[in-house]
Amino acid sequence: MLLRKGRNIVYWLGNSLYLNITNACPNNCYFCIRNFKDGVGSFNLKLFKEPSTSEVLTEIQSVINLKNWSEIVFCGFGERMERLDRILEVSRWIKKNYGKIVSIRIDTNGQGYLLNRGREIVTELKEAGVDKISVSLNAHDKKTYNHICKPSYIDAFESILEFIAKAKGNFDVEITAVVIPELNVSKIEEIAQKIGVQFRKGEYIPGFW
């Protein structure tokens, strides 16, 4: 498959097509890949500027026919919920044009309600056609979360749990965590079980993640 040079709005892994729509993030996680690399594989994900909706759609159309994608995922070098309106606009377009053959997933740190105060983001995302949400929790309690993720918002951990609970029942929801030394995996699994969502852990590679 063709590899794309420059700063990439779209990139791919396997049968998943990813949308890198922002580099902004309210967290400063010490294990974040962007602290160690410029991108993933052959794709540079450090953006020169935030892409407009039309730029994102142009990029999608340039690669959508390269293979049979199983899903389109909002995921990149920033927190996607920083640009909620962009997610909604792009998701509506995808559902209108490719909704029968591809699903839409959002990978997020779960702080959407803090980033978009006063908005009912779960309802808006559902109406736009989002199918699945994957929330990177990466800690089993507030103290640990604040230590390793260094969020801008003091109530980030509580807001993430609220978001997960509201999203359950509206989307296919999972909690994910990179297994770093500070993490108590069993307690994260307990959180997922208590809320009633799936849990998936990722490998931690020092100096990489």
C-alpha positions as CSV (number, residue, x, y, z in Angstrom):
1,M,0.0,0.0,0.0
2,L,1.1,3.6,-0.7
3,L,2.9,5.3,2.1
4,R,2.2,8.9,2.6
5,K,4.9,11.6,3.3
6,G,4.6,14.8,5.3
7,R,2.4,15.5,8.3
8,N,-0.5,13.0,8.2
9,I,-4.2,13.6,8.9
10,V,-4.9,10.1,7.9
11,Y,-2.9,6.9,8.6
12,W,-3.6,3.2,8.8
13,L,-2.8,0.0,10.7
14,G,-4.2,-3.2,9.4
15,N,-7.8,-2.7,8.2
16,S,-8.3,0.4,10.4
17,L,-8.2,3.9,9.0
18,Y,-7.2,6.5,11.6
19,L,-7.9,10.2,11.7
20,N,-5.3,12.5,13.3
21,I,-7.4,15.7,13.7
22,T,-5.5,17.5,16.5
23,N,-2.3,17.5,18.5
24,A,-3.8,19.3,21.5
25,C,-4.3,17.4,24.7
26,P,-5.2,18.3,28.3
27,N,-2.9,15.6,29.7
28,N,0.9,15.2,29.8
29,C,1.3,11.5,30.3
30,Y,4.9,10.5,30.8
31,F,4.5,7.3,28.7
32,C,2.8,9.0,25.7
33,I,4.3,7.9,22.4
34,R,4.6,11.5,21.2
35,N,7.2,12.1,23.8
36,F,9.5,9.7,22.0
37,K,8.5,9.5,18.4
38,D,7.1,11.7,15.6
39,G,4.5,9.2,14.6
40,V,3.5,5.6,14.0
41,G,5.2,3.4,11.5
42,S,5.9,5.5,8.4
43,F,3.4,8.2,9.3
44,N,4.4,11.5,10.8
45,L,1.5,12.6,13.1
46,K,2.9,16.0,14.3
47,L,0.6,18.4,12.6
48,F,1.6,21.9,11.3
49,K,-2.0,23.1,12.0
50,E,-5.4,21.8,13.0
51,P,-7.1,20.5,9.9
52,S,-10.5,21.8,8.8
53,T,-13.5,19.5,8.2
54,S,-13.0,19.8,4.5
55,E,-9.3,18.9,4.7
56,V,-10.1,15.8,6.8
57,L,-12.8,14.8,4.3
58,T,-10.4,15.3,1.3
59,E,-7.8,13.1,3.0
60,I,-10.4,10.4,3.7
61,Q,-11.6,10.4,0.1
62,S,-8.0,10.1,-1.1
63,V,-7.5,6.8,0.7
64,I,-11.0,5.3,1.2
65,N,-10.7,3.1,-1.9
66,L,-7.2,1.8,-1.1
67,K,-8.7,-1.2,0.7
68,N,-11.8,-2.5,2.5
69,W,-11.5,-0.7,5.8
70,S,-13.3,-2.3,8.7
71,E,-13.5,0.9,10.8
72,I,-12.6,4.6,10.8
73,V,-11.0,5.7,14.1
74,F,-10.5,9.1,15.5
75,C,-7.1,8.6,17.0
76,G,-3.7,10.4,16.7
77,F,-1.3,12.6,18.6
78,G,-3.9,14.6,20.5
79,E,-7.2,14.3,22.4
80,R,-10.0,14.0,19.8
81,M,-12.6,15.6,22.0
82,E,-10.7,18.8,21.8
83,R,-12.4,19.2,18.4
84,L,-15.9,17.8,19.1
85,D,-17.5,19.7,16.2
86,R,-15.0,18.3,13.8
87,I,-15.8,14.8,15.0
88,L,-19.5,15.3,14.6
89,E,-19.2,16.8,11.1
90,V,-16.8,14.1,9.8
91,S,-18.9,11.3,11.4
92,R,-22.1,12.4,9.8
93,W,-20.3,12.5,6.4
94,I,-18.9,9.0,6.9
95,K,-22.3,7.6,8.0
96,K,-24.0,9.2,5.0
97,N,-21.5,7.9,2.5
98,Y,-20.0,4.7,4.0
99,G,-22.1,3.9,7.0
100,K,-23.2,0.5,5.7
101,I,-19.6,-0.8,5.2
102,V,-17.5,0.9,7.9
103,S,-18.0,1.6,11.7
104,I,-16.8,4.7,13.5
105,R,-14.7,4.5,16.7
106,I,-13.3,7.2,18.9
107,D,-10.2,6.6,21.0
108,T,-10.3,9.2,23.9
109,N,-9.0,10.0,27.3
110,G,-12.6,10.5,28.4
111,Q,-12.4,14.1,29.3
112,G,-15.0,15.3,26.7
113,Y,-17.3,16.8,29.2
114,L,-14.5,18.9,30.7
115,L,-13.4,20.0,27.2
116,N,-17.0,20.8,26.1
117,R,-18.7,22.1,29.1
118,G,-22.5,22.5,28.9
119,R,-22.8,20.0,26.0
120,E,-24.4,16.6,26.1
121,I,-21.6,15.0,24.1
122,V,-22.9,11.4,24.4
123,T,-26.1,12.3,22.7
124,E,-24.4,14.4,20.1
125,L,-21.9,11.6,19.2
126,K,-24.7,9.0,19.0
127,E,-26.8,11.2,16.7
128,A,-23.7,11.7,14.5
129,G,-23.4,7.9,14.0
130,V,-20.4,7.0,16.3
131,D,-20.5,3.2,17.0
132,K,-17.7,2.5,19.5
133,I,-15.8,4.4,22.1
134,S,-12.5,3.3,23.6
135,V,-11.5,5.2,26.8
136,S,-7.8,5.3,27.9
137,L,-8.1,5.3,31.7
138,N,-4.5,4.4,32.5
139,A,-5.0,4.6,36.3
140,H,-7.0,2.8,39.0
141,D,-7.6,5.9,41.2
142,K,-7.5,9.7,41.1
143,K,-4.1,10.0,42.9
144,T,-2.4,7.7,40.4
145,Y,-4.1,9.3,37.4
146,N,-2.9,12.8,38.5
147,H,0.6,11.5,39.0
148,I,1.1,9.7,35.7
149,C,-1.2,11.6,33.3
150,K,-0.8,15.1,34.8
151,P,-4.2,16.4,33.6
152,S,-5.0,20.1,33.3
153,Y,-8.3,19.5,35.1
154,I,-8.3,18.7,38.8
155,D,-11.5,16.6,38.4
156,A,-10.4,14.7,35.3
157,F,-10.6,11.2,36.8
158,E,-14.1,11.7,38.1
159,S,-15.2,13.1,34.8
160,I,-13.8,10.2,32.9
161,L,-15.8,7.7,35.0
162,E,-18.9,9.8,34.5
163,F,-18.3,9.8,30.7
164,I,-17.9,6.0,30.6
165,A,-21.0,5.5,32.6
166,K,-23.1,7.8,30.3
167,A,-21.6,6.2,27.1
168,K,-22.4,2.7,28.2
169,G,-25.7,1.6,26.5
170,N,-25.3,4.1,23.7
171,F,-22.1,2.7,22.2
172,D,-19.8,-0.3,22.3
173,V,-17.6,0.9,25.1
174,E,-14.2,-0.4,26.4
175,I,-11.7,0.9,28.9
176,T,-8.1,0.5,28.0
177,A,-4.8,1.0,29.9
178,V,-1.2,0.8,29.1
179,V,0.3,-1.5,31.8
180,I,2.8,0.8,33.4
181,P,4.5,0.1,36.7
182,E,2.1,2.3,38.7
183,L,-1.0,0.7,37.4
184,N,-3.1,-1.9,39.4
185,V,-4.6,-3.9,36.6
186,S,-7.0,-5.8,38.7
187,K,-8.5,-2.6,40.1
188,I,-9.0,-1.2,36.6
189,E,-10.7,-4.4,35.6
190,E,-12.9,-4.0,38.7
191,I,-13.9,-0.5,37.5
192,A,-14.8,-1.8,34.1
193,Q,-16.8,-4.6,35.6
194,K,-18.6,-2.3,38.0
195,I,-19.6,0.1,35.2
196,G,-20.4,-2.8,32.9
197,V,-17.9,-2.3,30.0
198,Q,-15.1,-4.3,28.5
199,F,-11.4,-3.9,29.6
200,R,-8.4,-4.2,27.3
201,K,-4.8,-3.7,28.4
202,G,-1.8,-2.7,26.3
203,E,1.9,-3.5,26.6
204,Y,4.2,-0.9,28.1
205,I,7.6,-0.6,26.5
206,P,9.9,1.8,28.5
207,G,11.2,4.5,26.3
208,F,8.6,3.9,23.7
209,W,5.1,4.1,25.3
